[in-house]
């Protein structure tokens, strides 16, 4: 959804929430896969495990940022609709 070539494009609240859901689902999927791998592993590579956990944290952060953007967009939409009716 982020396309810098279209500077005038402003994603809708719906688009932002869809993006947030997607990123949080990615994080959930990777977490579940990682948990299965750790459960089945005889040995753990701590460096690889930490990189995987950092990736999960980054995906979760991205999802939360999109949720925050959606909340701000919804607020601005509400303010704009109040101004239009006044």
C-alpha positions as CSV (number, residue, x, y, z in Angstrom):
1,X,0.0,0.0,0.0
2,X,2.9,2.3,0.5
3,X,3.8,3.8,-2.9
4,X,6.2,6.8,-2.7
5,X,5.6,7.5,-6.5
6,X,2.0,8.6,-5.6
7,X,2.6,11.2,-3.0
8,X,-1.0,12.3,-3.1
9,X,-2.3,8.8,-2.3
10,X,-3.7,8.6,1.2
11,X,-4.7,5.1,2.3
12,X,-8.1,4.7,3.8
13,X,-8.7,3.5,7.4
14,X,-9.8,0.2,5.9
15,X,-6.6,-0.1,3.9
16,X,-4.5,0.6,6.9
17,X,-6.4,-1.9,9.1
18,X,-6.0,-4.5,6.3
19,X,-2.2,-3.8,6.3
20,X,-2.0,-4.0,10.1
21,X,-3.9,-7.3,10.1
22,X,-1.6,-8.7,7.4
23,X,1.6,-7.7,9.3
24,X,0.2,-9.1,12.6
25,X,-0.8,-12.4,10.9
26,X,2.8,-12.7,9.5
27,X,4.2,-12.2,13.0
28,X,1.7,-14.8,14.4
29,X,2.6,-17.3,11.6
30,X,6.4,-16.9,12.1
31,X,5.9,-17.1,15.9
32,X,4.0,-20.4,15.6
33,X,6.5,-21.8,13.1
34,X,9.4,-20.8,15.3
35,X,7.7,-22.3,18.4
36,X,7.3,-25.6,16.5
37,X,11.0,-25.6,15.4
38,X,12.2,-24.8,18.9
39,X,10.0,-27.6,20.4
40,X,11.4,-30.1,17.9
41,X,15.0,-29.0,18.0
42,X,17.7,-31.0,19.7
43,X,20.0,-28.0,19.7
44,X,19.3,-24.3,19.4
45,X,21.3,-21.8,17.4
46,X,20.9,-18.8,19.7
47,X,22.1,-16.4,17.0
48,X,19.4,-17.6,14.5
49,X,16.8,-17.7,17.2
50,X,17.5,-14.1,18.2
51,X,17.4,-13.0,14.5
52,X,14.0,-14.7,14.2
53,X,12.7,-13.0,17.3
54,X,13.9,-9.7,16.0
55,X,12.0,-10.3,12.8
56,X,8.9,-11.1,14.7
57,X,9.3,-7.9,16.7
58,X,9.8,-5.9,13.5
59,X,6.6,-7.4,11.9
60,X,4.7,-6.7,15.1
61,X,5.9,-3.1,15.2
62,X,4.9,-2.6,11.6
63,X,1.4,-3.9,12.3
64,X,1.1,-1.7,15.4
65,X,2.3,1.3,13.4
66,X,-0.4,0.6,10.7
67,X,-3.0,0.3,13.5
68,X,-1.9,3.7,14.9
69,X,-2.1,5.2,11.4
70,X,-5.6,3.8,11.0
71,X,-6.7,5.2,14.3
72,X,-5.3,8.7,13.3
73,X,-7.0,8.4,9.9
74,X,-10.3,7.5,11.5
75,X,-10.0,10.5,13.8
76,X,-9.2,12.9,11.0
77,X,-12.2,11.5,9.0
78,X,-14.5,12.0,12.0
79,X,-13.2,15.6,12.5
80,X,-13.6,16.3,8.8
81,X,-17.2,15.0,8.8
82,X,-18.0,17.2,11.8
83,X,-16.5,20.3,10.0
84,X,-18.5,19.5,6.8
85,X,-21.8,19.4,8.7
86,X,-21.1,22.6,10.7
